[in-house]
Amino acid sequence: MSKEERIMNEYYTSDWDIQADYLLDYDVFDKVARFHQSTTFTYKKNQIPKGVRQDLYTWLLENERKLSLPKNYISKVKLNDFKLEQRNSPLNFDNQYIIPFKLLSEILHRSFGADKKSKSRSFPSAGALYPIIVLVLVFDKSKIDGIVDNGVYFYNVYENSLLQIQKWEKNDMEKIANAFYLNEGFPSPIAIGYSIDMRKSLLKYRTKGYRHALIEIGLMAQRLREVLISITNNTFGERCWSGFSDNSLTYYSGLNVRHSPITLVQWFGKRMENHDI
Ligand SMILES: Cc1cc2nc3c(=O)[nH]c(=O)nc-3n(C[C@H](O)[C@H](O)[C@H](O)COP(=O)(O)O)c2cc1C
């Protein structure tokens, strides 16, 4: 076996794992795929999601950023307080700033890269299956050093490399903006797209595998948040985003909407100066 074959065998599975087709319970797959679809937004022209009802709006105002306390408790232990890092999710990023190649490399490697020896990553995964595909979505290539095309890049966790799987031409960008219900500009030139490899997530744990996949996306998004704070001294931020048409974004990213839906987008970039964090 050549060195290359050995590396392929050790770190990678084939592009379409046909074994998974044999092993997967398709009743489970269908149930979860339908449920997943029931959670998606669908873009219809001139039918931007409407604002919330007045009574719901009032409820939201009274409940956002509030904590529900238990009605009764036996005792209270007051802990020591610490100065908390100022953190929040920026809505606007510095879109004039060019992200240096070295910084992009470090952000991705520290957040999502795998240790070649142990094959562990910086977040846990049920059954070490790591069913979440990390995609780097580039909306403005001129602001990302070393990237020549807008489009979608698959992040290879072992090699710390980006494999371009989709190119967005200039005239594609309007469709991509529509998928985000945006009229003008993207919040940031770059984002992470978290896509679930559905077969991988369901094969061993069945329906519960879907829960594991969502938990794992949360762990990964938090990892990126913490990495940005630590390596950029809080000058970079991120914002999780579910406000997109799931199927159109997944489709325009070149992925299959049933097998590998993009489930969360996370914008990131340099915070605006004097941002009120
Ligand atoms: C799963 C998830 C989806 C989110 N989707 C959106 C979104 O579509 N648009 C948006 O502006 N913020 C989105 N957010 C960000 C939240 O609105 C934000 O975290 C929350 O308001 C708390 O604000 P802070 O993070 O600045 O403290 C999302 C957050 C999470 C965890």
The ligand as an SDF file (V2000), in Angstrom:
LIG
                    3D

 31 33  0  0  0  0  0  0  0  0999 V2000
  -29.3950   28.8770   17.1290 C   0  0  0  0  0  0  0  0  0  0  0  0
  -29.3040   30.3700   17.0490 C   0  0  0  0  0  0  0  0  0  0  0  0
  -29.8490   31.0330   15.9590 C   0  0  0  0  0  0  0  0  0  0  0  0
  -29.7640   32.4240   15.8510 C   0  0  0  0  0  0  0  0  0  0  0  0
  -30.2760   33.0280   14.7470 N   0  0  0  0  0  0  0  0  0  0  0  0
  -30.1720   34.3740   14.6110 C   0  0  0  0  0  0  0  0  0  0  0  0
  -30.6510   35.0100   13.4200 C   0  0  0  0  0  0  0  0  0  0  0  0
  -31.1670   34.3820   12.4970 O   0  0  0  0  0  0  0  0  0  0  0  0
  -30.5370   36.3600   13.3280 N   0  0  0  0  0  0  0  0  0  0  0  0
  -29.9680   37.0970   14.3260 C   0  0  0  0  0  0  0  0  0  0  0  0
  -29.8880   38.3220   14.1970 O   0  0  0  0  0  0  0  0  0  0  0  0
  -29.4660   36.5080   15.4510 N   0  0  0  0  0  0  0  0  0  0  0  0
  -29.5520   35.1620   15.6100 C   0  0  0  0  0  0  0  0  0  0  0  0
  -29.0480   34.5550   16.7420 N   0  0  0  0  0  0  0  0  0  0  0  0
  -28.3410   35.3820   17.7560 C   0  0  0  0  0  0  0  0  0  0  0  0
  -29.2330   35.7040   18.9500 C   0  0  0  0  0  0  0  0  0  0  0  0
  -30.2690   36.5740   18.5540 O   0  0  0  0  0  0  0  0  0  0  0  0
  -28.3890   36.3540   20.0580 C   0  0  0  0  0  0  0  0  0  0  0  0
  -27.4080   35.4360   20.4940 O   0  0  0  0  0  0  0  0  0  0  0  0
  -29.2530   36.7510   21.2430 C   0  0  0  0  0  0  0  0  0  0  0  0
  -30.0740   37.8340   20.8890 O   0  0  0  0  0  0  0  0  0  0  0  0
  -28.4440   37.1410   22.4760 C   0  0  0  0  0  0  0  0  0  0  0  0
  -27.6320   38.2470   22.1730 O   0  0  0  0  0  0  0  0  0  0  0  0
  -26.0640   38.2410   22.4680 P   0  0  0  0  0  0  0  0  0  0  0  0
  -25.5130   36.9420   21.8920 O   0  0  0  0  0  0  0  0  0  0  0  0
  -25.5550   39.4400   21.7490 O   0  0  0  0  0  0  0  0  0  0  0  0
  -25.9130   38.3210   23.9350 O   0  0  0  0  0  0  0  0  0  0  0  0
  -29.1180   33.1690   16.8720 C   0  0  0  0  0  0  0  0  0  0  0  0
  -28.5650   32.4980   17.9690 C   0  0  0  0  0  0  0  0  0  0  0  0
  -28.6460   31.1250   18.0530 C   0  0  0  0  0  0  0  0  0  0  0  0
  -28.0080   30.4190   19.2350 C   0  0  0  0  0  0  0  0  0  0  0  0
  1  2  1  0
  2  3  1  0
  2 30  2  0
  3  4  2  0
  4  5  1  0
  4 28  1  0
  5  6  2  0
  6  7  1  0
  6 13  1  0
  7  8  2  0
  7  9  1  0
  9 10  1  0
 10 11  2  0
 10 12  1  0
 12 13  2  0
 13 14  1  0
 14 15  1  0
 14 28  1  0
 15 16  1  0
 16 17  1  0
 16 18  1  0
 18 19  1  0
 18 20  1  0
 20 21  1  0
 20 22  1  0
 22 23  1  0
 23 24  1  0
 24 25  2  0
 24 26  1  0
 24 27  1  0
 28 29  2  0
 29 30  1  0
 30 31  1  0
M  END
$$$$
